[in-house]
Amino acid sequence: MIPRIDLARLVRGDVDALAAMRKAATEVGFATIHNTALPAARVVEVIETYRAFFKQPEAFKRRFDMARTGSNRGWGAAGSEQVDQQANPDYKQFFDSGLTLPEGHPRLESRFYAPNLWPDDTFAAVIRAYYDDACAVALDVLRGVAVCIGAPRQTFDQGFAEPMALLRGNYYPERPDWAGSRDFGIAAHTDYGCLTLLATDGSPGLEVRQRGGGWIPLSAPPGVFIINFGEMMELWTDRLIKATPHRVVGGTAERISIPLFFNPSYETNVAPLRSGEKILAGAHLSKRYEETYVHLKQT
């Protein structure tokens, strides 16, 4: 069973909430959280903002195509990402944005901190505000994770001063008629980073791999969030926290989801705690992105 966690209780250090988070982090790899600072109305606003963009003509969306920038900012067309090399490129579309830095900031030269590409001012205002608030919620989750594994509450805080956090709007159309056994909205994969905070429109589609085999569906309405842990967090905690495979096969209706991939600053050491080793968060993500984004593989 996937744990259901009240975030406000987790922040207060409630024993039951901490136990549920420990099960989610060290056994299941997934949970749902509710009672956060992001109400359903905010999530619906963001979903509809992304939906309006995805419904634009392709010629308009091509103006923000990340394949032109060499970074992970802007629009990704169907087929521009391949998370499983044994499957075909994913048939979803997506739109990526990240930390907004002032003009002239030295980090803007890095693909992880590249300038955002905004279709218009309204889109930018809605998505930037949600990004900031979602990062605050994700940090509260990580503080609860630290406590539940017996570490100080602020264990992970210093690693997120200028996070490589990536906010994505995913658009999954109804499953195409031509789709075969190697075609997915997003194929089976584990996330690359630390923590994913996922909002959805409530439509089914996400499936989580069970430890004993098989897939279980998982959905949540706006205002309830799905969280899962990525490969970087598994590494950082010396495999105590689990990264669990998941996928979206696709169905008879379109679906919009909004993952925040909450990743630390580029130079954060994500080698196992107290190991004395050094592994840069940015180096880990660079390798995984180059294996996934079709435009980066081609360059």
C-alpha angles and dihedrals in degrees: 000000000000111000120244112212134192103219095204090056091046090053090051090053096248108182096225093047091050091049091051091049092049090053091048094048102040103031116018104026091214139071140159121236131198139173093059132146089263111080124200093259092060091050093049090051091054093045091053091046090056092042091056090053095048090051091059119106114275091244089062094047091049088068087071098039110146090209086077095053104047089225134090097257125112134009127352116200124219108285095025095110129053114183095171116046090202091059132060120265111286116267096217126103122224144182121215131199135164147178113340110228128186120263111275095025108148093228091065088082090067121086088228092059101031120145113278120247110225123190091208142340095266092053090048094050095049096044096042092051092048091047092056094047094044090053089054091051091047091052090052088053092051091050089055090048091053092052094046092056092049098258128125113279094245095046094120100030099093091055093064103058092119102008126201085223111158123202115203134187109206122200115196112186120204109287108280120245090237094055115122137181092293096049123095141162080234120349125228112297145136118241115256103223140048112282133359119206106195127194119185140182089245096257117136120247110103115104126189124208113240118224091238094047135273131073131271124199119239127187137160133190122239109289093034114086133207115218130192137169128242139215093269093058090047088053095043092054095042091251094307089119115055131228107208126201118243138168147183114229095178132232144202097302135054118254135199123201131176116207121185106204098206105205128165130245116296096254096045112127107235097176112126111295112268092004095118090227126120127224117162116225090222093054091052093050093044091059094047095045092052089054093051115034108076093210091054092048089054092053 
